[in-house]
Amino acid sequence: MALSDYTGRSPTGRDETIVRVVPHRLWRPGDERIEPCTYSGEQIRLSEKHLLAVVERDGVRERRYFRDESSLSAWLEENPR
């Protein structure tokens, strides 16, 4: 599935909508930022390739990080958190 196909979709049981999904890699010399994968909770080094999803809920946008597309897809289909 193209990443743009996720736009407008909502995770099961959640009141939020995906605004955009893009491949992401945050590189800052001397600064190693780590965030959890929204689906699995596994730690992601943002300097490594991953997916960034921007979701909106009640007019507020937030960033969600995913290890890969299979994690994003599973979060949408199977994980009503």
CORZI-V607519 format. One record per residue. N is the residue number from 1. RES is the residue in one small letter. SS is DSSP state (2 for helix, 1 for strand, 0 for the rest). OMEGA is omega as a letter, one per 40 degrees, with the letter a starting at -180 (none if undefined). Layout:
n:N res:RES ss:SS omega:OMEGA
n:N res:RES ss:SS omega:OMEGA
//
This chain:
n:1 res:m ss:0 omega:i
n:2 res:a ss:0 omega:a
n:3 res:l ss:2 omega:i
n:4 res:s ss:2 omega:i
n:5 res:d ss:2 omega:i
n:6 res:y ss:2 omega:a
n:7 res:t ss:0 omega:i
n:8 res:g ss:0 omega:i
n:9 res:r ss:0 omega:i
n:10 res:s ss:0 omega:i
n:11 res:p ss:0 omega:i
n:12 res:t ss:0 omega:i
n:13 res:g ss:0 omega:a
n:14 res:r ss:0 omega:i
n:15 res:d ss:0 omega:i
n:16 res:e ss:0 omega:a
n:17 res:t ss:1 omega:i
n:18 res:i ss:1 omega:i
n:19 res:v ss:1 omega:i
n:20 res:r ss:1 omega:i
n:21 res:v ss:1 omega:a
n:22 res:v ss:1 omega:i
n:23 res:p ss:1 omega:a
n:24 res:h ss:1 omega:i
n:25 res:r ss:0 omega:a
n:26 res:l ss:0 omega:a
n:27 res:w ss:0 omega:i
n:28 res:r ss:0 omega:i
n:29 res:p ss:0 omega:i
n:30 res:g ss:0 omega:a
n:31 res:d ss:0 omega:a
n:32 res:e ss:0 omega:a
n:33 res:r ss:0 omega:a
n:34 res:i ss:1 omega:i
n:35 res:e ss:1 omega:i
n:36 res:p ss:1 omega:i
n:37 res:c ss:0 omega:a
n:38 res:t ss:0 omega:a
n:39 res:y ss:0 omega:a
n:40 res:s ss:0 omega:a
n:41 res:g ss:0 omega:i
n:42 res:e ss:0 omega:a
n:43 res:q ss:1 omega:i
n:44 res:i ss:1 omega:i
n:45 res:r ss:1 omega:a
n:46 res:l ss:0 omega:i
n:47 res:s ss:0 omega:i
n:48 res:e ss:0 omega:a
n:49 res:k ss:0 omega:i
n:50 res:h ss:1 omega:i
n:51 res:l ss:1 omega:i
n:52 res:l ss:1 omega:i
n:53 res:a ss:1 omega:i
n:54 res:v ss:1 omega:i
n:55 res:v ss:1 omega:a
n:56 res:e ss:1 omega:i
n:57 res:r ss:1 omega:a
n:58 res:d ss:0 omega:i
n:59 res:g ss:0 omega:a
n:60 res:v ss:1 omega:i
n:61 res:r ss:1 omega:i
n:62 res:e ss:1 omega:i
n:63 res:r ss:1 omega:i
n:64 res:r ss:1 omega:a
n:65 res:y ss:1 omega:i
n:66 res:f ss:1 omega:i
n:67 res:r ss:0 omega:a
n:68 res:d ss:0 omega:a
n:69 res:e ss:2 omega:i
n:70 res:s ss:2 omega:i
n:71 res:s ss:2 omega:i
n:72 res:l ss:2 omega:a
n:73 res:s ss:2 omega:i
n:74 res:a ss:2 omega:i
n:75 res:w ss:2 omega:i
n:76 res:l ss:2 omega:a
n:77 res:e ss:2 omega:a
n:78 res:e ss:2 omega:a
n:79 res:n ss:0 omega:i
n:80 res:p ss:0 omega:a
n:81 res:r ss:0 omega:none
//
